[in-house]
Amino acid sequence: MRYISTRGQAPVLGFKAATLAGLASDGGLYVPEAWPRLSEAAIADLAGRSYAETAAIVLAPFIGDALDPATLRELCETAYGRFAHPAVTPLVQLDGQHWLLELFHGPTLAFKDVALQLLGLLFERFLAGGDRHLTIVGATSGDTGSAAIEAVANRAHIDIFMLYPDGRVSDVQRRQMTTVDAPNAHSIAIDGDFDTAQALVKALFADRAFADRVGLAAVNSINWARLAAQVVYYFYAAVRLGAPGRPVAFSVPTGNFGDVFAGYVAACMGLPVARLIVATNVNDILHRALARGDYSAGTVAPTATPSMDIQVSSNFERLLFDLHGRDAGTLAGVMRGFEATRAMAIPEPVRARAGLFSSARIDHAAMVEAMRWAHGAGTILDPHSAIGLAAARAAGLPREVPLVTLATAHPAKFPEAVTSAIGTAAPLPARLGALMEGREHVTHLPATLDVIREFVGTRTRVAA
Ligand SMILES: *Cc1c(COP(=O)(O)O)cnc(C)c1O
C-alpha cells in the first residue's frame, strides 16, 4: 500500500515510512492511495475470530509488504494480550437498540491504548537492527500522554517526552504518566496551559535542524498507523451484531476526529455502516461543520470532557480530502485559506457527500442525563462516553438498527464528574491499585522554547 499526502506535495511513502513520518512534509496528512475493500465473504468470515486475529486481517491491506503476515499476527497478539478483558473491546447491551463498545480495558484505561499499544510495537519493529532513533515529543491534556508513555516505556531506539499543563490534568491522569519509571520516559509539567504546551511542541517540530538531529516523531492521531488500528474495532463490533447481513450504526465522542474517521474508513472498506454519529460537547466546530458547513474555530470552553475540548480537529482534513474528490491541489488551497482565517464555509455539494455522518452537540445537562440513564441500565459511564450515548439516543434511528456507542474511557478516570452526576464513583480497577502510592518522576519546566529544547536535546539518548 502506498500513502499520499492530502496536500499532494510530499513524497509518496510505504506503510513503514508513513508510520515513522507522522505529518507529511507539505503540512498535509498521509492517507492510503485508495481504500482497500474486504468482500462480503471476508467480512462474514471475521465472525467468531479473536480481536488479535481480526486486527491482523483488517490491517493486512494497509501494511502491505511492510510486515510479513506471521509477524503482524504476533504483534497484534502481543499488543492486545495486554488488555484486561478477554474480548479486548467487549460489547455491553444497554437495551433493545443501544450497545456500548468498551474500548478502555487497556493499560491506561482510555481507548488510545488500542492504537498506541500496537504503534509502540510497530515503532520498535521498524527501528530494530537500524541506527535510527526516534525522539517522541507530545503535548497532552491527559489521556494521550499516559497511553503513549505506556506504549514505548523501556523500548530501545525510542525516547519520549510528554509536556502537560501543570495542575490541569487529573491526579489519576498525572500519576499514570509520572509513576512510570523508565530511563527513556520523561514527564514534563510546564508552567502554562495545554495550548501553550502544544505550541511548544509545534515550535520544536518547526526547528528542522533540531528535529532532524534528534529524530523527532509524533504519536498524536495524525499518525496513520494509529487510525488504521482503530478501524479494527468497527469490524469486530459490527460482525458480532450481524454484519455483513445487517447494517450497524455507531456514535462516537469526538475531539480530533480520529476515532470517527476510522469508522468512515471501515465503511469505505465495505463494512455496512448505517450511520456515523459525531458527538461533540459544547466545543462544537465539527457539529457546525457537518450540520451547516460552518467550519470556523472559536475559543475552547473547558468542560467535564477535556479530551474533546478542541477547536481545530486535525483529522477532519482527511475527510475533506475525500469530500473534495481526492483533489489534493484544491484541498491544499482550501486548507491554506482555513489556516489564514481559522474559518471555512464548506460548499453544499461538498457537504452533501458526507451523508454517512450526522452530528450532535451535547451540553452538560444532556451528558449528565445520559450518565443517569446508563446507570439505570446497570452501567457507569465516563463523561466522554456519555456524550456519545446522549447523541445516540437523540439520533432517531429506526429501532431495528443496532446502535453502538464507543465508550472511550473508564469511568474511574473521571471520579468527580461521575460522582456529581450519579452520586457514586467507579472504583479504580485493581491492577491500578498502586497508582496512587507510586513514586512520581516529573520535571517542572518553564514554558520557554529554549529550555524545553535544551532539556529534550540533552536527555534524548540519540548520539549527539
Ligand atoms: C481522545 C479522546 C476522545 C476523542 O477522540 P478523537 O479521536 O480525538 O476524536 C474521546 N474520548 C476520550 C476519553 C479520549 O481520550
PDBQT file of the ligand as one rigid body, heavy atoms in Angstrom, charges set to zero:
ROOT
HETATM    1  C1  LIG A 501      -9.011  11.241  22.710  1.00  0.00    +0.000 C 
HETATM    2  C2  LIG A 501     -10.344  11.004  23.311  1.00  0.00    +0.000 A 
HETATM    3  C3  LIG A 501     -11.549  11.291  22.623  1.00  0.00    +0.000 A 
HETATM    4  C4  LIG A 501     -11.563  11.929  21.255  1.00  0.00    +0.000 C 
HETATM    5  O1  LIG A 501     -11.061  11.087  20.239  1.00  0.00    +0.000 OA
HETATM    6  P1  LIG A 501     -10.644  11.695  18.828  1.00  0.00    +0.000 P 
HETATM    7  O2  LIG A 501     -10.005  10.576  18.082  1.00  0.00    +0.000 OA
HETATM    8  O3  LIG A 501      -9.673  12.808  19.144  1.00  0.00    +0.000 OA
HETATM    9  O4  LIG A 501     -11.878  12.212  18.150  1.00  0.00    +0.000 OA
HETATM   10  C5  LIG A 501     -12.740  10.977  23.242  1.00  0.00    +0.000 A 
HETATM   11  N1  LIG A 501     -12.776  10.428  24.480  1.00  0.00    +0.000 NA
HETATM   12  C6  LIG A 501     -11.650  10.157  25.171  1.00  0.00    +0.000 A 
HETATM   13  C7  LIG A 501     -11.767   9.588  26.542  1.00  0.00    +0.000 C 
HETATM   14  C8  LIG A 501     -10.391  10.419  24.626  1.00  0.00    +0.000 A 
HETATM   15  O5  LIG A 501      -9.275  10.148  25.336  1.00  0.00    +0.000 OA
ENDROOT
TORSDOF 0
